[in-house]
Amino acid sequence: MSFRIVVVGRPNVGKSALFNRLVGHRRSLVHDLPGMTRDVIEEETALPDGRKFVVVDTGGFDPSDQEKIPAEVRRRALDEIAAADFVFLVMDASAGILPGDKEAARVIRQAGKPCVVLANKIDRREGREGEQEAYGLGFPEMIGVSAEHNLGIDELFDAVAERVPLAPETAEEESEPGTPEKAEIAVAIIGRPNVGKSSLLNAILGFDRAIVSEIAGTTRDALDARIELDGRGYRMIDTAGIRRKGKTEQGPEVLSVVAARKRLDQCDVALLVFDAAEGPTSQDSTVASYAIEKGKGLILVANKWDIAGPAKVAEQFRLDVYNKFPFARFAPILLISARTGRGVAKLPREIARIALNRERRIPTAVLNKLITEETRNRTSKGESGRTMKIFYASQTGTAPPTFSLVASRAENLYFSDARRLENSLRRAADFEGVPIGIRVTARKQSGDRSGTRPRHHTRPPS
């Protein structure tokens, strides 16, 4: 179990900025709005000597706010303090000690956790003047820092290095020689706001990891959680609800959507969650297109199927979904209820299957036999409408599967020809849940410029 350092403090004192300094990149969202962080964000990182530790960013600790979301944020911060090996209590040196700081300090002492106070924002005159006031919180050690201007960060890491234990010598080689470790599958849970993404994450994990509320936009940061099932590791990424640019509010929501799309880049398989009772919308279609554009595995997850009820027949519902998502007919549809747990147990197995399909290859001999059969009795056309001859093909990549056709000229296939070829490729191998990329290059001749940009010919909507 990695050494666990928890960053706590009242809202808007710079916890997330300090968390980002500790992990070495922008992982938590930073904004002037108080209470930007709601869920618990954690990430494993390492010291220069290789010792690993986990840093946990918590939401603002505000004992005075009794509203539902702030109260849940505070409860989770308390849980993390109880589980911590070491605590950084962050306070705003420019504002001095406030009641929220005192309450957080009291909780940490009550939990018996070792703690260093971080007096943040000492780059300001008020911060420099108020730095020594931080000792008033009753802890023997204090470090003056500025997360924004990187001041005091070396001392911060020195405090970490003093406390993170040395790795046990017996842990040098945990796995047996010659036994390759199964790669972790990264899964992004995507969708528009308030369709049940966080509820689904909690249902998969079997405990409440993400804050769930009927208020749209509750999730802001992309939230990671790891789970092992049937000997396979999964990293689940719960993202903020994605809306079209024109519908996205300024400020925090813009940052949340940018972060969500960035985390989509890092996944192997995307779960597009939509409301089964409401049915898929054009907005759901747009979000699905983002995953396809990035070449990710895709599963369409119809949540709230318990509410949709018996009035909707499953097969007809699936046909209706594919009519709304004609560009994603390769993706399986799962009917689930995150609230009751119905169908949730099937997800890990389906995710593993799609991840495997994303790495699948077709042998070159099989591929060229397929191409020969496809072109024997019909001519192919390019996007311009002109006929073209395809000579042979090869699979040039995986994740997603990408195929290169060598033809009489470099031009993408006409849409219907590309669709027909895709269908043949899918019959030849199990590529369910995976977009297929096809590119066309010209047969090399002296002085020729050949090649077209690879694309997923199943065009998503704009």
N, C-alpha and C positions, 0 to 999 in steps of 0.2 A: 504494500500500500504506500503510495507516494506521500511525502510530507505535504501537509495541506495548509496554505497561508490564505487567510480570509481578510479581504479589504472591506471595512465597514465605516459607517459615518452617516451623518444626516444628509438630506438631499443637497445637491449642487455644491459640494465641497471639493470635487475633483477626483472622486474615487475611480471613475472609469478611465480618466486620463492617466492616473498612476498605475492602474491595472495594465493599460496598454504599454506603459514603459517597462513594466516587469516582464511581460510576455514578448516584448520586442517588436510588436506590430500593432496596427489599429484593429483590434478585435471587438472592443466594446464601443458603442456609439457614444460620441461626446457632443453635448449641445448645452446652450445656456439655460434651456428650460429645466427647472427643477424636476426631479423624478423621472428623468429620461430612462434610466435602467429600472426594469421591473422584475424580470426573471433573474435567476442566479446564473451567471456566466462563469464557466471555469475552463481553464486550459493548462495543459502540462507544458512546462518549459524546463530549461536546464541552466546550471551555472557553467562557466567556462571549463571547469574541471570535469564536467559530465554528470554531476549530481543532479538528479531530477526532482522537481517539486511541482505541485499543482497550485495555481493562483485562482482565487475565487472572487469575482466581483459581485457585490450584493446591491440591492436597491437601497434608496435613501431611507435611513432609519428615522422615522418621524412619529414619535409616540402621541403627538397631539392630533393627528389626522385619523379619524375613525371611519372614513369612507372605505368601501369594500376593497378596492385595489390597494391603496396604501396600507391597509391593515394586513392584507395578505403578503405584501412585500416585506413588511416588518416581521411577520411570523417566520418567513423564510430566512430572513437575516438572522433571527434568533436561532433557528435550526442550524445554520451554517456556523455560527459562533460555537455552538455546543459540539460540533464535529471538527472544529479547527485544531491544528497543532500549534498554530501561532496566529496572532491577529495584528493587523495594521489598522489603527484607529485614525481616520483622516479627519482633520478639522480645518476650517478656513481661518488662517492666522490673521487675515485682514478684518475679519468680523468679530474676533475674540471668541470666548467660550459662551455658548448658548445652551439653553435647556436640553436640546436634543443631543448635544455632545456629552453632557453630564449623564443623561439617561443611558446612552450607548456605553459609556465608561463603567457605569454601575453594573450593567448586564455582563460585560466582559469580566469584571472582578468577581461577580457572583458565579460565573461559569468556571472561574479559576484558571483562565487562559493567560499565557504569557503575551504581553502586548507592548508594542512600541507606538507612540503617538507620532503621526506625521503632520506637522504644521505646514499646510500647503499655502501657496500663493505668496511666498516670501519675496517674489520679484517686485511686489508693490510696496510702497513706503509703509502703508498701514500694516502689511504683512510682516515686514521686518520689525516694526515696532511691537507687534502682537505676538511674535514668535515665542518669546519666553513665557507668555501667559499660558501656553499649552501645558506646562508643568502642573498647572492648577487642576488638571484632570486626574492627578494622583498616581501617575505611572512614572517610574524612575528614569525611563529612557525616552528621549524625544529627538526627532530629526527634522530640521527645517528643510523644506523642499519646494520646488516649483515644477509641477508636472508639465506645464506649458512650455517653460524655458529650460527644462532639463537640469535644474539646479538641485544639488543634494542627492541625485540619483545614484552616484557611486556609493555614498554612505548607506543608501537604502539597500543596495546589493550586498554591501558588507554585513549589514544586519541579517540579511537572508543567509549569507554564507556561514555566519557564526552558528546558525541554528539547524540548517538542513543536515541530517546525519549522512555519514559515509555509506555508500551502497555496500551491502554485505558481500564478502568475497565469493560466497557460494552462488551468488546470483549472476556470475559472469556468463554462464551458459545454461539457460533454463530448458531449452528444447534439445532433443536428442540429435546428435550429429546425423546429417543427411536427411532430416525431416523438415521440409520447407514449411514455414508458417503460413497458414491460410490468410490471405490478404483481407483486411477489414473492408467492408462495403459501406461507402458513404451514401446516405439516403437523405435527400432534401424533401421536406414536406412543404409543398407550395400550394397557392390558391389565393383567391381574393379574400378580403377580410370577413371574419365571422362565419366561416363555413365549418369550423370544428377542427382546425389543424392542431391546436394545442391539446384538445381533448383526445385526438387520435394518438399523439405522442404519449400522453399519460396512459392511454389504454394499452399501447404496445409495451411500455416499460413496466406496467403493473403498479405504478405509484405516481403521485402528483409531482411531476418535475416542472411543468409549465403552469403559469397562472392562467386560469380559465375564467372568462367573464362573458356576459351577454353583450358587453360594450365592444363594438367593432374597433379593431386597432389596439387591443390590449397588449399583444406581443409587439415589441419594438426591435430588440436585438434578435439576431439569429441565435438560437439556443441549441447547443450540442449536448447529446447524452449518448453514452455507450452502453451496449447490451450484448450479451453472448447467448446465442440460441443454437442448439444442436451442434455445438463446437465451432460455430462461425461468429465472428465479431461484426457488429453493426454500429456505425456512428450515425445516429439520427439527428438531423438538423431541422429544427422547427423554425420557420421563417415568418417574418411579418407578412400580413396580407398585401398582395400586389394588386394595384389598380393601374389603369391606363394613366399616362402622364397627365392628360387633361383633367382627370378626376382626382389626382393626388394633391392633397393639401400641402401648403408650403411648410417648411420647418422640419419638425421631427419625422413626419410621415415620409418626406422625400428621402431623408437619411435612411429610414427603415427599409424603404423599397430598394434603394441602391444597395444596401447591405444584403437584402434577400437575394437580389439578382447576382450579386458577387458570390454568395455562398452556393448558388446554383451551379456556378462554374466548377466548384470543388466536389460535386457529388458524382456518383456513378449512376444512380437511379433516382428519378423524381417521382414522388407520389402527388399527383394533381388531385386535391380534395375539392369536391363541389357538393352542393346541397341537393340530395336526391329528392327531397320534398318539393323544392323549387324547380328542379331540373337545371341542366347546364345552360349557361348564359353566354353571350358573346364575349363577356369579360373573362369567363373561364377558358374560352377558346383562345383568347389572346395570351393568357398565362401559359397554357399548354404549348403554344407556339414557341415561347421562350426556351423551354426544355428541348424541343426538337431542333431549334436553330443551333443549340449548343451541343447537339449530338448525344444527349443523355438518354438512358433507358427511361421508359415512361409507363406508369400504371395509373389508370383513371380510377379514382376512389370515390364512389358515390356514398357519402356519409348521410346519416339521419334516415337510413332506409326503414327504420322502425316507424318513423313518422310518415314516410311515403305510403306505407300501409299496403294492405292486400289489394287495393283498387288498382295498383300498378303491377302489371305482369312483368316479371323479370326480363324475359326475352324481348318483349316489345320495348321495354325501357332501354335495353342495350341498343336496339336498332335506332331508337330516337336519339340516343347519345352519339352514335356514330354518324347520324345525319347532321348533327350539330358540329361534330369533329371529323369531317370526311378526310382530313389530312392525317388523322391519328388512328385510322382503322387497324393499324398494326398493334395498338396498345390494348392489353387486357383490361376489362372493367370488373372491379370488385364492388359488391354491394355490402356495405357494412353499417354498423351503428357504434360509434365510439362511446356513446352513453351506456349502452347495454353490453357492449363487448362482442356483439354478433359479427362474425366474419373476420374479426381482427387477428385471430390466431393464424389465418391463412397467409397474412401479409409477409412475414419473414421468408417463408418458403418461396413465395412468388417473387419477392425481391431478389433472392439468391439465384433463381432461375433466369430472371431478366439480366442480372449482372453477368451470368455465364454466357448468355446469348450475345451480349455486347462484345465479348472477346472471341466469338466463334469465327472460324475460318472455313472456307470452302476450298478443297484441293484444286490446284490449277487445272488438272486434267478434267475433273468434274465440271469445273466452271466453263472451260472452253467447249466441252461437249454440249453444255446447256446453251451457250452462245450460238454454236453451229445450228442446233435445232431451232432456236429462235429466229435465225436469219435465213434459214434454208428456203422457205417458201414465201417470204415477205421482205420487202425493202424497208430500211429504217430511214427516218427523216430527222434532220436537225431542227433547231428552234426556228430557223429561217424558212422551213418548209421544203428545202432542197433535200433530195435523196442523198444518202451517204452509205458507204460500205463499212461494216465492222469486221476487222480481221481476227482479232483475238482479245482476250481479257486476262486480267490478273487481279487478285485481291491485294491491295497496297496498304491496308491498315485495318486496325480494329479499334473498338471503343470510340466512335462507332465503326461498324464494318464499312469499309470504303473500297470501291471497285474502280479500276481504271480500264477503259476500253480503248484499244488502238484502232483508229478508223481512218477513212480516206481524208478527213480534215478535222480540225479541232473545233468542234461546236457541240454544245449540250444537246442532248436528245430532245426531240419533240415530246411534249408532255405525255401523250398517250403511249408513245413507244417506251418512254422511261417508266411509266406505270406498269406496262406489260412486263418489262424486264425485271422490275422490282418484284412483281408477283411471282415470276419464275424463280428468282433467287430465294424468295421466302418458301416456295415449295421444295427447293433443293436442300434447305437447312432451316433449323428452327431459329428464326430471327424475331420471334414475337416480342413485342415491347421495345424494339430497337429501331431507330431511324437508320436508313441505309443511304450512304453517300455514293454517288456515281459521277465520275469525271471522264471526259473524252479527250484523248490526245491524238494528234496526227501521226501517221507513220513517219518515222524520221527520214528526212532527206537532207541532202547537203544544203545548208543555209536556211533550212526551215525553222520557223518559230512554232513550237507546238505546245498544246496544253490549254486547258480551260480551268478555271477555278472550280475546285470541288464544291458540290452543293448537295443538299438533301432535296431531291426532286419533288418530294411530297410537300408542296409549298404551303406553309402555314399562312393564315390570314394576316393582313397588315394591321 
